[in-house]
Amino acid sequence: MNMTKTRPQKRSAGRPEAGSGDKQADIIEATLSILRTTHPDAVTVIEVARHAGVDPAMVRYYFKNKEGLFVAAAKTLMGRLLARATEIVQGEGEIGPKIQERLKGMLTILVENPFLHTLLNRVYSSESAEGRQLMADVNGRSMVLMGDLLRARPGDPVRAIDPRILQCALIGLSEVLLNARPLIEYMFGVEADSQDFVDRYAAAMADLLLRGLAPG
């Protein structure tokens, strides 16, 4: 009688165990947490793995390398931003308050993730097919939303404008809050990332944009 025992196959260090939970999501959230205070250039796979409580091999198993990890992180953040933008644009109300809320949403996510534009520029300018696809997807959704926002409604007309121009304006208006933070805080005497100032800034910039969009 053959009493030979079959040894269980040894699990690879990077392969998740059955029932171990959503480690992929944990790794992405760990990356986002680190990126809130750390420039993308300084982030390492080892640091992300330690923060997520996993073996570095598991990070490589899911994302191959740091660039793949950054694509996943950027996709997660932009998904959240665009989900909020969709709620704003498709909701009831006039264009002015919608522009204000849209800008406020962009400002809020940038205050929480100050290296977001640095991360996006790195992902979008890479040779990665996934990075280029993410840029196409985000831009496509953004342009659809901007077109919906600018579509004239009875009693709420706007002049004809290329939606790409308004999108660039919103990006620039949101980014300056971080890039010119020392000057802004000196001029206004407040923390630039305080909710009160973000609300005031978004309201003022939306008003300027709305005046520029008015039929002339």
C-alpha positions in Angstrom: 0.0 0.0 0.0 1.4 3.3 -1.1 1.7 5.6 2.0 3.5 8.5 0.2 2.0 11.8 1.3 1.6 14.6 -1.3 3.1 17.8 0.0 1.0 21.0 -0.5 2.5 23.3 -3.1 4.4 26.2 -1.5 2.6 29.5 -2.1 4.7 32.2 -3.9 5.5 35.1 -1.6 3.6 37.5 -3.9 0.5 35.4 -4.4 -2.4 36.2 -2.0 -3.8 33.5 0.2 -7.4 32.4 -0.3 -9.7 34.5 2.0 -7.0 37.1 2.7 -9.3 40.0 1.7 -8.9 42.6 -1.0 -5.2 43.1 -0.8 -5.1 44.9 -4.1 -7.4 47.7 -2.8 -5.3 47.8 0.4 -2.2 48.4 -1.6 -3.8 51.2 -3.6 -5.1 52.9 -0.5 -1.7 52.6 1.1 -0.1 54.3 -1.9 -2.7 57.1 -1.8 -2.0 57.6 1.9 1.8 57.9 1.3 1.3 60.2 -1.7 -0.6 62.7 0.4 2.7 63.7 2.0 5.4 62.3 -0.3 6.4 63.3 -3.8 5.9 60.4 -6.3 9.7 60.3 -7.0 10.3 59.4 -3.3 7.7 56.6 -3.1 9.1 53.1 -3.1 7.5 49.7 -3.5 9.0 48.6 -0.2 7.4 51.5 1.7 4.0 50.9 0.1 4.2 47.2 1.0 5.1 48.0 4.6 2.3 50.5 4.8 -0.2 48.0 3.4 1.1 45.1 5.6 2.1 42.9 2.6 5.2 41.4 1.1 6.7 43.7 -1.7 6.4 40.7 -4.0 2.6 41.1 -3.7 2.8 44.7 -4.9 4.7 43.4 -8.0 2.2 40.6 -8.4 -0.7 43.0 -8.8 1.0 46.0 -10.4 4.3 44.8 -11.9 6.2 47.9 -10.8 5.9 51.4 -9.3 4.6 52.8 -12.5 1.8 50.3 -12.7 1.0 51.2 -9.0 0.9 54.9 -9.9 -1.6 54.2 -12.7 -3.9 52.4 -10.4 -3.6 55.2 -7.8 -4.3 57.9 -10.3 -7.2 55.9 -11.7 -8.7 55.6 -8.2 -8.5 59.3 -7.5 -9.8 60.4 -10.8 -12.6 58.0 -10.6 -13.7 59.6 -7.3 -13.3 63.1 -8.8 -15.3 62.3 -11.9 -18.0 60.5 -9.9 -18.6 63.7 -7.9 -18.5 65.8 -11.1 -21.2 63.6 -12.6 -23.4 64.2 -9.6 -22.9 67.9 -9.9 -23.5 68.2 -13.6 -26.5 65.9 -13.8 -28.2 67.4 -10.8 -30.8 70.1 -10.8 -29.7 73.8 -10.8 -28.2 76.6 -12.8 -24.8 76.6 -14.4 -23.3 79.1 -11.9 -23.6 77.0 -8.8 -22.6 73.9 -10.8 -19.3 75.5 -11.9 -18.7 76.6 -8.3 -19.3 73.1 -6.9 -17.2 71.6 -9.7 -14.3 73.8 -8.9 -14.7 73.2 -5.2 -14.6 69.5 -5.8 -11.3 69.9 -7.7 -9.8 72.1 -5.0 -10.8 69.7 -2.2 -9.2 66.7 -3.8 -6.1 68.7 -4.5 -5.9 70.0 -1.0 -6.2 66.4 0.2 -3.8 65.1 -2.5 -1.3 67.9 -3.2 0.8 65.7 -5.5 -2.1 64.7 -7.7 -1.2 66.8 -10.7 2.5 65.6 -10.4 1.2 62.1 -10.3 -1.1 62.6 -13.3 1.7 64.3 -15.4 4.0 61.3 -14.6 1.3 58.7 -15.6 0.1 60.6 -18.7 3.6 61.2 -20.1 4.8 57.7 -19.6 5.2 55.1 -22.3 2.7 52.9 -20.4 -0.3 51.8 -22.5 -2.3 51.8 -19.3 -1.3 55.3 -18.5 -2.1 56.6 -22.0 -5.5 54.8 -21.8 -6.2 56.4 -18.4 -5.6 59.8 -19.9 -7.9 59.1 -22.8 -10.6 57.8 -20.5 -10.4 60.7 -18.0 -10.3 63.3 -20.8 -13.3 61.6 -22.6 -15.4 61.6 -19.5 -14.4 65.2 -18.6 -15.3 66.5 -22.0 -18.7 64.8 -21.9 -19.4 66.4 -18.6 -18.2 69.8 -19.7 -20.4 69.6 -22.8 -23.4 68.8 -20.6 -22.6 71.7 -18.3 -22.3 74.2 -21.1 -25.4 73.0 -23.0 -27.7 76.0 -22.9 -31.0 75.7 -21.0 -34.0 78.0 -21.2 -33.3 81.1 -19.1 -29.7 80.0 -18.5 -27.9 80.7 -21.8 -24.1 80.7 -22.2 -22.0 81.8 -25.1 -20.5 79.3 -27.4 -17.1 78.1 -26.1 -14.8 75.2 -26.6 -15.3 73.0 -23.6 -11.6 72.1 -23.6 -10.9 75.8 -22.8 -13.1 75.8 -19.8 -11.6 72.5 -18.6 -8.2 74.1 -18.8 -9.4 77.1 -16.9 -10.7 74.9 -14.1 -7.5 73.0 -13.9 -5.4 76.2 -13.8 -7.6 77.8 -11.2 -7.4 74.8 -8.9 -3.7 74.2 -9.3 -2.7 77.8 -8.5 -4.0 77.3 -5.0 -1.2 74.9 -4.3 1.5 76.4 -6.6 1.1 79.9 -5.2 0.2 78.8 -1.6 2.8 80.9 0.2 1.8 84.1 -1.7 -1.9 83.4 -1.2 -1.5 82.8 2.5 0.5 86.0 2.8 -2.0 88.1 0.8 -5.1 86.7 2.6 -3.7 85.9 6.0 -5.4 82.5 6.1 -4.5 78.9 5.5 -5.0 78.3 1.8 -6.4 74.8 2.4 -9.0 75.9 5.0 -12.5 75.0 4.0 -13.7 78.6 4.5 -11.1 80.0 2.0 -11.7 77.1 -0.5 -15.4 78.0 -0.5 -14.7 81.7 -0.9 -12.2 81.2 -3.7 -14.4 78.7 -5.6 -17.4 81.2 -5.3 -15.3 84.1 -6.6 -13.7 82.2 -9.5 -17.0 80.7 -10.5 -18.5 84.2 -10.6 -15.7 85.4 -12.9 -16.1 82.4 -15.2 -19.8 82.8 -15.4 -19.5 86.5 -16.3 -17.1 85.4 -19.1 -19.6 82.8 -20.3 -22.5 85.2 -20.5 -23.7 86.0 -24.0 -22.2 89.3 -25.2 
